[in-house]
Amino acid sequence: MTTNQTPSTAGAKPLRADARRNRARLLEVAEAVFTEQGTGASTEEIAREAKVGIATVFRHFPTKEALLEAVLVRRLERLAEEGRRLADETGPADALFAFFDLVLDQSPVKNAFAAALADAGVDIRAATSEAGRALREVLAALLEGAQQAGAVRRDLEVPELTAILVGTCRMLEHLDGHPESARRARAVVRDGLKAHTEGPEGPSPHGRSRS
């Protein structure tokens, strides 16, 4: 699902330009409200902040869950766009780590949105499948660039990197309120991703030499 569709409009004719602008504005306001007030914020509050009637909100998003889902997908799409920008504008040795930090910084809000949708019975994997695929493609490109630049160990692949990202996000949740500990933990993870001088794939485990 893309941010120009809702569950009830998928496959329908494209929105008019003014309707697209109204929808984009609602998503922008809804993201700000949900981020600031939490996912318990009401659609009425979002309508007030957007200076539209509640009927306008429901015309684009028939339920609060549809609105929150669209906000989550929009965040993931924007994250993928930022990853592409980093690949274009930042050296390959730095782009992956910059993206890694960006994902970690945004994870608390993203996870809160996903948890609220899951509690409402939404299939998160299905709802974010297209945006998730784009993110994996960006991550794969950034990883390949960093490996070719010699900045990241060559035995790392996208599934492991994705798992490391998810695990690090959970670790930082556990360290919430302890910023120095969180900073050190992030540094440890980053160091573990980096290529080392012992060989193209990093140091041998347990000090064993490679044949």
C-alpha positions in Angstrom: 0.0 0.0 0.0 1.3 3.4 -0.9 0.5 6.7 0.8 -1.8 7.6 -2.1 -4.1 4.7 -1.2 -6.2 3.5 1.7 -7.6 0.0 2.2 -10.9 1.2 0.7 -9.4 3.0 -2.3 -6.7 0.6 -3.5 -7.3 0.1 -7.2 -9.5 3.1 -7.5 -8.8 6.0 -9.9 -6.0 8.4 -8.8 -6.9 11.3 -6.5 -7.2 14.7 -8.0 -4.4 17.1 -7.3 -6.3 19.1 -4.6 -7.3 15.8 -2.9 -3.7 14.6 -2.9 -2.6 17.9 -1.3 -5.4 17.6 1.3 -4.4 14.0 2.0 -0.7 14.8 2.3 -1.6 17.7 4.7 -3.6 15.3 6.9 -0.8 12.8 7.0 1.7 15.5 7.9 -0.5 16.8 10.8 -1.5 13.3 11.9 2.2 12.3 12.1 3.0 15.3 14.2 0.0 14.8 16.6 0.6 11.0 17.0 4.3 11.7 17.6 3.7 14.4 20.2 0.6 13.1 21.9 1.0 9.4 21.3 -1.2 7.0 19.3 -4.1 7.6 21.7 -4.7 11.0 20.1 -8.1 11.3 18.5 -9.0 11.9 14.9 -11.0 14.9 16.1 -7.7 16.5 17.5 -6.1 15.8 14.1 -9.0 17.4 12.3 -8.7 20.5 14.5 -4.9 20.8 14.0 -5.4 20.4 10.2 -8.2 22.9 10.3 -10.6 20.6 8.5 -13.9 18.9 9.5 -13.9 15.4 10.8 -15.8 14.3 7.7 -12.8 15.3 5.6 -10.5 13.1 7.7 -12.9 10.1 7.3 -13.3 10.8 3.6 -9.6 10.0 3.1 -9.2 7.6 6.1 -12.3 5.7 7.0 -10.9 4.7 10.4 -8.3 5.9 12.8 -6.3 2.7 12.2 -6.3 3.5 8.4 -4.9 6.9 9.2 -2.2 5.6 11.5 -1.3 2.9 9.0 -0.8 5.5 6.3 1.3 7.6 8.6 3.5 4.6 9.4 3.9 3.7 5.7 4.8 7.3 4.9 7.5 7.3 7.6 9.0 4.1 6.1 8.9 5.5 2.6 10.6 8.7 3.8 13.2 6.7 5.5 14.0 4.8 2.3 14.2 8.1 0.5 16.7 9.4 3.0 18.7 6.2 2.6 18.9 6.9 -1.2 19.9 10.5 -0.5 22.7 9.3 1.8 23.9 6.9 -0.9 24.1 9.7 -3.4 25.5 12.5 -1.3 27.6 10.7 1.4 30.7 8.6 0.8 30.0 4.8 0.8 32.2 4.3 3.9 29.9 6.6 5.9 26.4 6.3 4.3 25.6 2.9 5.9 26.5 4.1 9.4 24.5 7.3 8.9 21.5 5.3 7.8 22.0 2.9 10.7 21.9 5.8 13.2 18.8 7.3 11.4 16.9 4.0 11.8 17.8 3.8 15.5 16.8 7.4 16.1 13.4 6.9 14.5 12.7 3.4 16.0 10.8 4.5 19.2 8.1 6.3 17.3 7.9 3.7 14.5 7.6 0.9 17.0 4.9 2.7 19.0 2.9 3.2 15.8 3.4 -0.5 14.8 2.4 -1.7 18.3 -0.8 0.3 18.3 -1.8 -1.1 14.9 -1.0 -4.6 15.9 -3.2 -4.2 19.0 -6.0 -3.1 16.7 -5.6 -6.3 14.7 -3.7 -4.9 11.7 -1.3 -7.2 9.9 1.8 -5.0 10.1 3.8 -7.1 7.7 1.2 -6.9 5.0 0.4 -3.3 5.6 4.1 -2.2 5.2 5.2 -4.8 2.6 5.9 -2.4 -0.2 7.7 0.1 2.0 9.6 -2.6 3.7 10.8 -4.0 0.4 12.0 -0.6 -0.6 13.9 -0.3 2.7 15.6 -3.6 2.3 16.7 -2.6 -1.2 18.2 0.6 0.2 19.9 -1.3 3.0 21.3 -3.8 0.5 22.7 -1.0 -1.6 24.3 0.8 1.3 25.8 -2.4 2.7 27.3 -3.3 -0.7 28.8 0.2 -1.0 30.3 0.1 2.5 31.8 -3.3 1.9 33.3 -2.3 -1.4 34.8 0.7 0.3 36.3 -1.6 3.0 34.4 0.0 5.8 32.2 -3.0 6.8 33.1 -6.6 7.2 32.5 -8.6 4.0 30.8 -11.6 5.6 27.8 -9.5 6.6 24.6 -9.9 4.6 21.3 -8.1 4.7 19.4 -10.6 6.8 22.0 -10.4 9.6 22.2 -6.6 9.3 18.4 -6.3 9.6 18.4 -8.5 12.6 21.2 -6.4 14.2 19.1 -3.3 13.5 16.0 -4.8 15.1 18.0 -6.1 18.1 19.8 -2.8 18.6 16.5 -0.9 18.6 15.2 -3.2 21.3 18.4 -2.8 23.3 18.0 1.0 23.2 14.5 0.6 24.5 15.8 -1.3 27.4 18.4 1.5 28.0 15.8 4.3 27.8 16.7 6.9 30.4 20.3 5.9 30.4 21.8 8.0 27.5 25.5 7.3 28.3 24.9 3.5 28.4 22.9 3.8 25.1 25.7 5.7 23.5 28.3 3.1 24.5 26.1 0.3 23.4 25.6 1.9 20.0 29.3 2.3 19.6 29.9 -1.4 20.4 27.4 -2.4 17.7 29.0 -0.1 15.2 32.5 -1.4 16.0 31.2 -4.9 15.4 30.1 -4.0 11.9 33.3 -2.5 10.8 36.0 -4.3 8.8 39.2 -5.1 10.6 42.7 -5.4 9.5 43.0 -9.1 10.3 41.3 -10.0 7.1 38.6 -9.0 4.6 35.9 -10.6 6.7 37.0 -9.3 10.1 38.9 -11.1 12.8 38.6 -14.8 13.1 36.3 -16.0 15.9 38.0 -17.0 19.1 41.4 -16.0 17.6 41.5 -18.9 15.2 43.5 -18.4 12.0 42.0 -18.7 8.6 43.2 -21.4 6.3 
